[in-house]
């Protein structure tokens, strides 16, 4: 998959915004700005046009931040998944069918969850480590 230059630039900008807004100082600046804005509104008698403008700006910033957070979280999730997949591949005793398990159907995920729970319960009960058998995977 070839990512175009404008897409990379947008991604970099979104990551820059995410890094900037995730700082404590950013929350402090926003808090101070809201308090100052509230004081100015109160001293001006709460004009309706200012309240409407503030609401519009707040909604726009919220929408932009929604996309920033979604973009950065998605990229972090993909990177983490790739790292975990690499660890599964590198381990000779790991179940290599777990690579890309997030794409499996719900029934397979539920079955594997039950199998893992049974394994952990047997380990807690002091039973000998027994392998959990899974049905052969069918790729659709």
N, C-alpha and C positions, 0 to 999 in steps of 0.2 A: 504494500500500500504506500503510494507516494504522496507525501503531504506537501501541499503547495506552500510557497513562501508567505503569502498573506495569512494563511492558516497558522503557520508557525509564529508569525508576528502577533496575531491575536492571542494565541496560547501564551506567549511570553508576557503580554500585557496583562492577561487574566491572572497569571501566576504572580506578577509584580503587585497587582492590586490585592491579591490574597495575602501575600507576605506583608504588605504595608498595613492592611486592615486587621491582621491577626495580632498586632502588637498591642501591648497594654496602653502605650501612649496614644494610640489611635482611639481607643475607647474613652480615654480621658479627654482628648480634644473634642470628640463628638459630644460627650456629656457637658463640657463647658460651653460649647456652642449652643446646645439646646437650652441651657439655663440662661445664657445671655439673650437668646432669641425670645424666651419666655418673658424675661424682664422688659425687653423692648416692646413686646406685644402688650404687656400689662400697662406700661407707661403710655402707650398710644391708644388705649381703650379697646384692645382686641379687634382691630379692623378685619372685616370679613375677607377682604381681598388678600391680606397677609396670611390668614389662616388657610385659605384655599391654596395659595402658593406653597405654603409649608407642606400641606398635605400632598400636593402634586409632587414636590421634590422628594418627600419621604417615600412615596410609592415608587417613584422612579429608581431611587437608590436601592430600595428593597428588591426590586425586580432585577437590577443589575447584579446585586450581591448574590441573589439566588443562582444566577447563571455562573458567577465566578466560583461559588462554593461547589456547585454541581460539577463544573469542569475540573477543578483541582482534585476533588474527591474521587472522581472517576479515574483520573490519571494515576493518583496514588493507589487506588484499588488495583488497577491493571499492573502497576509496577510490583506491588506486594504479591499479587497472584503469580507473576512470572518468577519471582524469587522463591516462592513456596514450591512451584512446579519444578524448579531447578533442584531444590533440595530433595524432592520426591524422586526425581530421576537419578540423582547422585547416590541415594541410599539403596544398597542392594536388597535390603529386607523390606523396603517400603512397597506398598501396593501401587504399582505404576498406573493402574486404572484410575487413580485419584487425580491424575493430572487432568486439568480442565473439567473436574467434576461439577463445577458451577454451571456447566452447560447441560447437565443431565436432567432427565425429567423428574418430576416430583416423587414418583413411586420409587425410583432408584435412590434418591436422596433420603427418603423416609426409611427405606430398607437398610441403607448403610448407617443411618443414625441409630436405628434399633440395634444393629450389629455392634457398633461402637459402644453403645450403652451396656449391652450384655457383656462385652469384653471387660469394660471398666468395673462393672459390678462383680464379675468373677474374680478380678484382681483384688478388689477390696475385700472380698470374702475369703481370700487366701487360697483360692483354687489355683491349680497349675495353669500357666499361660497356655491357652488353646487358641489356635488360629480360627478366625471367623471366616466361614466360607461365603462367598458371594456368587450369585449366578453369573454366567458368562455375559459380558457386556455386548450389547448389539448396537452398533452405530447406525443411526438412521439418516 
